[in-house]
C-alpha cells in the first residue's frame, strides 16, 4: 500500500484557512475543507478544526493526503503510431483526442491501455498501475510526441532530464491574431487560477504559488487573422503553451478553455469541425538514458491543423 503524502508549507497571507491553504497549494478549497473535517490538516502543529478559522501569514501547515488508489490499466488493442522503439523506451505520436493514462471519466481507451498491449506489459513500473512508463504528458486534445519508459532505469534517466529541463521540446501552434513582436520569450509564474481552480493562469512574479515557466516563440507564417507559430519550451508546466499564448493576446485557435476564436474564423473552424486547441508536439529531443546518445524525433503536423492553415492562408 502506498504511503500517505504530506504537504508542508507556509501560509502566504492572512485569510480564511481553506482559502489560504488553497492559495498555498494546488488543492481545491472543497478538498481542503474535506481534509480538515477528517482531521488531516494541522496548523502550527495543532489539528485544524474549522475551514472558516482565520490563519495568519507565516503560519506553518501540514496536510496529509490519503494514498492514491488507482485501478490497474488493462491492455487494449488500439493502433499506435510508433516513431521509435527499443528495449528501453518507445516514442509515439499521440493523436488528438486520446488521453495519456486512465483517470476519472477516462477508465480505458488511453495511451497506456494501447501501450500495455503493444509492449506486452513491458513498461516501467515506476509510474504505478494506472500509468506505467509515463514520464510526461500532453493534453488529451493536443497531438504529438511522447516518450515512454519500458525499463525503470530508462524511466529514472528520462525523469531526471525532464526535471533539469534538458529535454528539447518544440510545439507547432496556430494562434489567433499576429503576435507582436513576431518572436520573443514569455517568462512568468503559472499556477491555479483564483477564479477557476480547473484552469491555470499567469500569476504575479512575487507570488508564492505556481512555478516558473519559460516559452520561446516565433512566427513561422502569417495567416488570415491568425498565425502559425513555433514554441520552444524551457519548462513543462501544465497548459504552458496555451496559457502563455493567451497571456499575450494570441490564444490558440479552438482552445475551449483559454481561447476566444476571432469572429472571422469561427465559420472556418465550424466548417472543418475543428474542436480542439491547435497545438502539436512536433519535436522531442533527449539523451538516450542507456546509450548516452542524443536523439531527436519529429512528427509531421496532423491533417486537421494543416487544413486549418490551408483555409486561412492569404
Secondary structure, DSSP 8 states (H G I E B T S, - for coil): ----EEEEEE--S-EEHHHHHHHHSS--HHHHHHHHHTT-EEETTEE---TT-EE-TT-EEEEEE----------------EEEE-SSEEEEEE-TT--SS-BTTB-SSSHHHHHHHHTTT-S-GGG-SSSTTB-----TT-EEEEEEESSHHHHHHHHHHHHTT-SEEEEEEEEES--SSSEEEEEEEEEE-SS-TTSEEEE-TT-SSSEEEEEEEEEEEEETTEEEEEEEESS--TTHHHHHHHHTT--BTT-TTT----HHHHHHHHHHT--S--EEEEEEEEE-TTT--EEEEE----HHHHHHHHHH--
